[in-house]
Amino acid sequence: MFVTSTRKSILAAIRTIDKAIVIAHNAIMFYSDLSMRTESKELARIFRWLAAYERLHRAELTEKRKEFAAHPLVKGRVPVTEFDPSLTKISLKIDPTALNMKINIMRLAVANARKAFAFYQRKSTYTTDPTVKALLKEFADIEEKRMRFFKAQLINVQSGHSLDEIPQSTSLASIVP
């Protein structure tokens, strides 16, 4: 009984991570697509910056999934999580005629992080599985830090400064306060 319950808990955690990976992937695709469609070099750079940030996030989620999938109770027998990826799509809610698109783009990033934070926090409230609850709280904490980081970048842009550089070979923990 304990083995079955532990295995179910691990598989539930993996499904949760899979959804987070899809959310990050959709954000990468969203920001990458916008970087290619804009005519402004500066806006394209900001969108590429956001896509790079999301790639780091996705890489960390993927590593966490590997940790759970390596558990002896599920090793080699982890089912692929299937769900409708359109449920995790993000959308562009920016007025294209706005005076300062850079500020609006950073506001969008803050809003998306806030939305993800609320999602994980809400889910952690309703789940009864302790492993999944801890994982969701961890994801909520990460999103809260991402939200603070994006807010700091918004302040940089509003003050006329550049966005901080995102090192390509570092973890989010080292760039998010």
N, C-alpha and C positions, 0 to 999 in steps of 0.2 A: 504494500500500500504506500509506504513512504517513497519507494523508488518511483512508482507511477506518479505520485503527486509532485515529486521533484522534477521528473521529466516533463510533465505538463507545464510546470512553472518555467522551466528553461525554454521550452518551445514558445510559450506565451511571450517571454522576454524577446526571443528572436523575432517573432511577428511584430512586436512593437518597434524594434530596431529597424526592421525592414521598411516599415511605414516611414520612419524618420529618414531613412536613406532615400526613399522615393521623394519625400518632401524636399530634401537637399538637392537631389538631382533635378527636380522641376525648377528649383530656384536657379540652378546653374544654367539650364536651358533658357529660362526666361531672361536672365541678365545677359547671357551670351547673344541671344537673338536680338535684344535691344541694342547691344553694342554694334552689331552689324547693320542695323537698320537706321541708326541715327547718322545724320550728316555732320554733326559736331564732333570734332576730335576729342574735345574735353569730356563731353558726355559719354562718348564711346569708352574713354579711359576709365571713367567712374563705373560704368557697367561692367567692364572687364575686371575692375578691382573687386566689385561685389561678387562676380562669378568666381574669382580666385579664392575669395573668403569662403564661399559655399563649398568649393572643392576641398578645402582643408577640413571643413566640418564633415563632409561626406566621408573623407578618408578616415577620420577618427571614429565615426559611426561604424564603418566597415570593419575596422580593427576590433571594436567592441563586439560586433556580431561574431567575428572569428573566435573570440574568447569563449563566448557562450556555445558556439557550435562545436568547439573542441572538447566539451565536457563528455566524459565517458558514457553517460546515459543517452546521449544523442549523437555522438560522433559517427559521421558517415550516414546518418539517417535523418537529416534535417530537411523537412519538406520545404518547397518553395512557397512563399507566402503570395497568395493571389488576391488582389483587390483592385478596385477601379482607380487607376492613377489620376483620373480627372477630378477625384475628390480632393486631391492635394494641390491642385493648380493654384497659382497665384496670378493676380491680374494687375494690370497697370491702371492705377486710379490717379493719374496725374493730369492736370490741365496742361495740354501741350502749348497753350498760349501764355502760360504763366511767365512772369518776368525772369525768374531765376530757376531754371530747370534743375541745376545742381542741388539746390536746397530741397526742391520737391523730390528728387530722386533719393536723397538721404532720408527724407521724411518717410518715403515708401519703405526703405530698408528698415527703419525703426518700427513702422507699422507692421511689417511682415514678421519681425522678431517678436513683437508684442503679441501678435496673433498666435504664433507658435508657442510662446510662453503660456498663454491662456489655455491653449489646447492641451499641453502636457500637464499643466496644473489641474485642469478640470478632470482629465482622465485619471490622474493619480488619486483624486478624491473618491472616485467611484469604483476603482478596482479593489478587489479583495486579496489578490495574490501578492504576498509580501515582496517577492522578487521583482515583479512587474511594477509594483508601487514604488519601490526604491529606484528602479530604472527611470520611471516617468518623472520622479522628483529630481533625479540627476539631470535629465533632459530639460526640465523646467529651469533648473539653476543655470544650465548652459545658455538657454535662450535669454534668461534675464541678464546674464553677463554680455551676451551679444547685443541685446537692446541697449545696455549702457555704453558699450563700445561704439555702436552706430550713433547714439546720441552725441557722444564726444566728437565723432567725425562730422556730424551735422553742425555742431558748434564751430568746428574748424572751418567748414565751408561757409557758414554764415559770417565768420570773421574774415573771410577772404583768404584763408590759408588752404594749403593742399591737404588731401587725405593722407593719413599715415601710410607708409609702405607696408605691404603684407609680405613678410619673408615666405618664400615658397617651400622651405624645408623645416618649418617649425610647427608646433602644435598651437591650437587656438588658445590653450591655457596660457601660453607665453605672451600672447598679444592682447588678450582680453583681461582687463583688470578684475 
